[in-house]
Each structure stands twice: as structure tokens, then as C-alpha cells.
Amino acid sequence: MVRSIISMLCVAFILFIGATFETKFVQKQFSEFHSVLEILYEKVDQETATQDDVYAVQKNWLDKKRFLHIFIPHNEIKEVDLWLSESATLVRDKEWNDAISKVEVLKELAEQIPRTFLLTWDNVL
Amino acid sequence: MLVTFFRTLIIFITLVVVMRLMGKRQIGEMQPFEFIVTLIIADLACIPMADVSIPLIYGVVSILALFILHQLLSLIEMSGGLLKRIISGKPSLVINSDGVDMIELKRNNMGVDDLIESMRALGYYSLDDLSYAIFESNGKLSPLENPNRNGVCKSVPLMIVNEGKINVKNVELMHSDTETVKKFTAKNGNGIKNTEIMTVDGNGRVYIKYKKEKYKILSFPLSEGIKW
């Protein structure tokens, strides 16, 4: 009985620590990514962005996604990859109106994905 | 992780409630919550394994959540009392000194057929072979043999009446007709509507139980040379 209680408490503790780390880690990664996207958004809005700017954002994302794969459904990560690639092409072709809408979607994703990890009724139900 | 944990918790509680409502027939030698763990743990392990788009941690967290719930419920089980009864249910006395208790059977979503099936698995073929029978909370039947039982049953009893309904196929098997059965129940009791159970074995030995009465052992007039 003592062993049962100890094992149960240990697992509950591991889960609690893991959950806290996961929430904080995902929030931090996406908050940083969102800041980078914000800069790109301003540049695209001012029509001064270059393809290298998008590549820089892509590189930043690549570094983050290696670890985010542990917590986030891979399809959502793929979605960010696809929108980023499209943005790069649109910025290269200087199609600013389309490019800004793509970056807008990316910003939205960077806000939405970490929200799915918060302990809210919407997420649980 | 916490979202996955709470989702697992909700599904688990829903399954425990549903399994408890389903009664003992669905369980099969496990406590309801043990059965649920067995039921869902395989899927929890398989889905992240087969679907590469789902991080493995989702499966791991759900399995660990189940482990916590299982340990918690096992501890409650060990402590006994009201909580144990709520989670695992209580044993049901389905055969008592008056015979088969239909109300108790129905409370567990079971019929006489299920009871007879469980009895057969234990080597008892006639309903009066047992003085008492208890369906344990894990769905297993615990019998107390009737001290007046006459050795091994030599013929399998046929269910002739089950809750006021005549089993025409079995009546034909014993080369009789429904009218004879109706007359038999009327002569010996309150008629077919009030007959909860009536079985007849190959020697014409009848187990009959009318509503709110103790069971009786009677003899049915089988046609000449009919035996099974």
C-alpha cells in the first residue's frame, strides 16, 4: 500500500513538473517566435523586407521546432513551415499584399498554438 | 500535458460510470475500473505509435494518468466502505432460499439466461442445484450448492417460460404445446403471466417460480418415450 501511494505520488509529481515545464517552454518559444514575426511583419508592411529576412525567421523557427516536436502535434508544426515557405516566395517576388497576409496568419498561429496548452475549459472539453 | 491529463480523467470517469450502469455482465472477472484500464490502455499506446503526427508524449501522459487513477481507485478499494461500493458495486444475491431473484438480476442488467449460462460454466445445470448464488462485483458467480442436490444433472433443463413468455421453440423440443404449458402453470399456480421462470428437464422435472413465491419442483407430463 505504501508502495502504491509513493509510486502514485511520484508519477503525479513527474506529470506536474512536466506539465509546468511544457507550458512554460511552449509559451516562451512561441512568444520569441511571435516577436521575430512582428519584426518581419513591420518590414513587409513597409515593403522593405528581403528574402533573407524571411530566411532568418525560418532559421529561428527551425531551431525551435526541433524541441517543439516533443510537445506539439507535428501537423501544426508543418503548417508553420508551409506558411513560412510561402512568405519567403512572396517577399522575393515583392507581392507585399499577399506576403503580409501570410505573415499575419503566422502571427496568429504563434498566438493560437501555445493557447491550446493552457488548462482551460475550451481545451479540456 | 495537463490538458491531456484532464481529458483522460474525464474519459475514465465517464467509462467507470457507464460500466457501473451496464451492470456485471460486461465485466468478466475484473473490477469495473480494472476493465476500463485494460480497455483503453491498448488504444492509448497504439495511437501515438501508429500516427506519427501525434507526439509520443501524448500517449505517455495518458498512460501515466491512467496509472495514477488506477492506483487511486485500488487504494479506495482497499479502504472499503461506501466509496468502494460506488466505484466497484456490491455483490448481488441472485439466488436465495426462494429461488431466482429476478429483481436483483434486472438490477444488474441480466436475465435468467445469463444466470443459467454462468451456472453451466460452473457445472450446475438446474436452477435448484444452488441454494444461494452471488454475482460478485467482478461479474463472477459464486455458488453455494444445494445440499439436497441429486448428484450430477443427467439432462439439460430447457427454459420453457421466462418472465411470463413461453419459449415456443423449447416447448416444441419437448414435444408439447403452449396450451399444455399454460394449463400446467394455471393448475399449479397463478398462470403464465405470473410465472417468472419455468424449466423442464428430460425427465419431466420442473423448476417453476411464480412472482413473489418460493420456487417449486414439480413434474411435467412428458409424452411417452420423450427424453433428452
Interface residues (C-beta under 8 A of the other chain):
Chain A: M1 S4 I5 S7 M8 V11 A12 I14 L15 G18 A19 E22 T23 H69 I70 F71 I72 P73 H74 N75 T116 F117 L118 L119 N123 V124
Chain B: M1 L2 V3 F5 F6 R7 I10 V52 S53 I54 P55 I57 V61 L64 A65 F67 I68 Q71 L72 S74 L75 M78
